[in-house]
Amino acid sequence: MTALLLFAWIALIVAVALAILFGLIVLPVWVIVHCAISPRLSVKVKAIWIVVMVLCWPFGALAYGAFIADARILRWSSRITLALGIVGIVAMVAVMPWFLHRASDAIAQTVARLDRLELQELTAAERQRLREALGGLTDETRLRWSRLNQAIMATDLHELFDVMTIDRRLTHEEYDEWMTRYRLRGDLNRDALEDEIRRRRHASPAAASARTPQP
């Protein structure tokens, strides 16, 4: 579920980024050219609008394109871009706190079920460090827009732990691997970590079967 939500969030960011790119570069240039060659406007009006569009980039261009331009395709392109920008910003502001709240709850549930995992290979001190590390991830998922990457990394580390313990046990080797990534989380490559999660998730049924004692 976390991976699906993260994918949806990334897709939303990409869509908004494309709309912003279009609205910041392509559309303003298109609108200025349209304004400059429009036979409907006087030279004085053209000059005023072009100055406004340059000084209020890109909002002046969006306003001209959405409400002044007579070309239908330009008008609708401007309105759609404006609407997408507003919806995207509102969606990001609304969805991210919900997503991180869900992630924080999931990590708290993982901490609560640690006692039900097979951790016989770990010492009492290692179990306590593991509990504290997972608790630290819970704190890091609390929304701070200035630390958004840190919060998303915390959700990825939790998902990696979930994949590692899919068979309800954690070996000492897995403990060392996960704790190393936790300690280095500030320098980890998110793409590489997510690739590892996908690889482990794909291999997890076979791995769990291989590690299950045979009768």
N, C-alpha and C positions, 0 to 999 in steps of 0.2 A: 504493500500500500504506500509506504514511504517513497519507494522508487517511482511509483506511478505519479504520485503528487509532485515529486521533484521534477519529473519529466514534463508534466503539465505546466509547472511553474517556469521551467526553462523555455518551453514552447511559447508561453505568453511573453516572456522577456524578449525572445527573438522577434515575435510579431510586432511588439511595441517598438523595438529597436529599428525594424525596417520602416515602420510608419514614421518614426522620428527622423530617420535618415531622409526619407522622401520629403517630409515636411520642412526639414532644415536646409536642404540643398536643392533638390530637384524642383519642388513646387515653387519656392520663392523666385528662382531664376525664370521659370516658365511664366509666372505671374508678371514679373517686371517686363519681360519681353512683350507679353500680351498688352500690358498697359501702354508701353512705349509706342506700339504700332496700332493701337485702337483708334479707328476713325471717329468713334462716338464721343471721345473726350477731347476737350480743348487742351492746348499746350500747357496752360497754367494748371489745370486739374491734373494732367499727367505728371507734371513736375512735382506738385504737392504729394501725390500718391507715391511716386518713386522715392522721394525723400523720406516719407513716412515708412515705407517698406524697408529702406536701408537702415534707418535709425531704429526701427522696432522689429528687426529681423528675429524670427520669421512671422511674428504675430500680425504685422501689418499686411504681409502677403496673404496670410490665411484669411484675414478680414476682407481684403479686396477680392480674393478669389471666391470666397463663399457668398458675398453679398453684392459685389459691384460688377464683377466680370459678366459679360454677356454670352461668352462661349459656354454652352451647356456642359461639355466634358470638363472644362476647367472649374466651373462652379461646383459640380458634383464631386470632383476629385478633392477640392478644397474642403468641402463639407464632410466628406468621408474621412479625410485625414484628420480634421479637427475632432470629429466624433471618436475616431479610434484612439487618438491621443488622450482624450479625456477619459474614455472608458478604460484604456490600458492603465493609466495612472491610478484611477480609482480602484481598479481590480488588484493592482499590485499592493496598494496600501491596505486593502481589505483582506486579500488572500494570505499574504505572508504571515501576519500575526496568527491567523487560524492554523496555517500549516505548521508553524513553529510550536504552537500550543499542542497540536496533535503529537508532534515529535517529542516534546518534553514529557507528555503523558506516557508515551511508549517507552521512553528511557526509564521513567519512574517505575513502570511495570516490570521492566527488565531487572532493575535493582531489587524489586520486591521478590522476584522469583529466583534470585541467585542461590538461595538456600535449597532450592529444588533441583539445581544442576549437580552433576557429578564433578566435584572439584577435588577428588581425593589426592591428586598429584600436586596440589598447591598447599603451601604452608598457610597457617592462620594469618601470618603477616601479609602474604601475597593475596589472600582472599580479601583482606581489609583494604589493601591498596587498589584492588580491582573495584571494590565497592565505592571507594572514594573517587576513583577515576570516572566511573559511570555517573556518580553524583555530580561531578564537575561538568560533565557534558549536559546534564539537566540545566545547570546554571547558564551554560553558554548558549542554550537555545532560547533563552529569554530575549525577546526582540530588542536589539539596539541597532538602528539603521547604520551606524558607523562601524558595526562589527558584523555585518550581515554574512560575509564570507565565513567568519568563524562559526556562526550559528549553523550554516549549511554543512560545514565540515564536521561539526558535532553530530548532525543527523547521519552523515555518511559513516562515521566511526561506529555509531550505534548499530547501523545496519550491517556493518562488517562483523560486529560482535554477534548479532543475531544469526548471521549465516554460519559463523564458526561454531555456534552452539545449537545448530538445528537438530542434532542428535542428542541434545540435552546433556552434553558433557563438554568439558574444556580441558585439553591436555596442557602440560606445562609448556610444550613448544608453542602451542597456539597462544597461551597466556603471554609468553615472551614476545611473540610477533605482534599481538594486539597492543601490549603496553608500549612497545617501541614506537608504534605508529601514534599512540596517544601522546607520548612525550614529544614527538616530532611533528605534531599536528599543525603547528604554525608554518612548517616548511614543506608539508606534503603537497603533492600535485593531485588536485581533485580528480582530474580525468583519469590518472593512473589508478587512484583508489577506487573509483567507480568501475573501472575495467576489472579490477581484482574482485570486487563484489559480484559483478556479473559472472565472472569465471567461476568463482566459488559457488555461487548459487546454481549455476549450470551443472557443476560437478557434485553438488551436495547430496543428491539421492544416492549416487554410487558410493560416495565417501561414507555416508552414514551406514549404508549396507555393509561396507567392508569393515567398519569399526564395530558393528554389532556382533557380540559373541554368538557363535553358532552353537546350537544344542548338541 
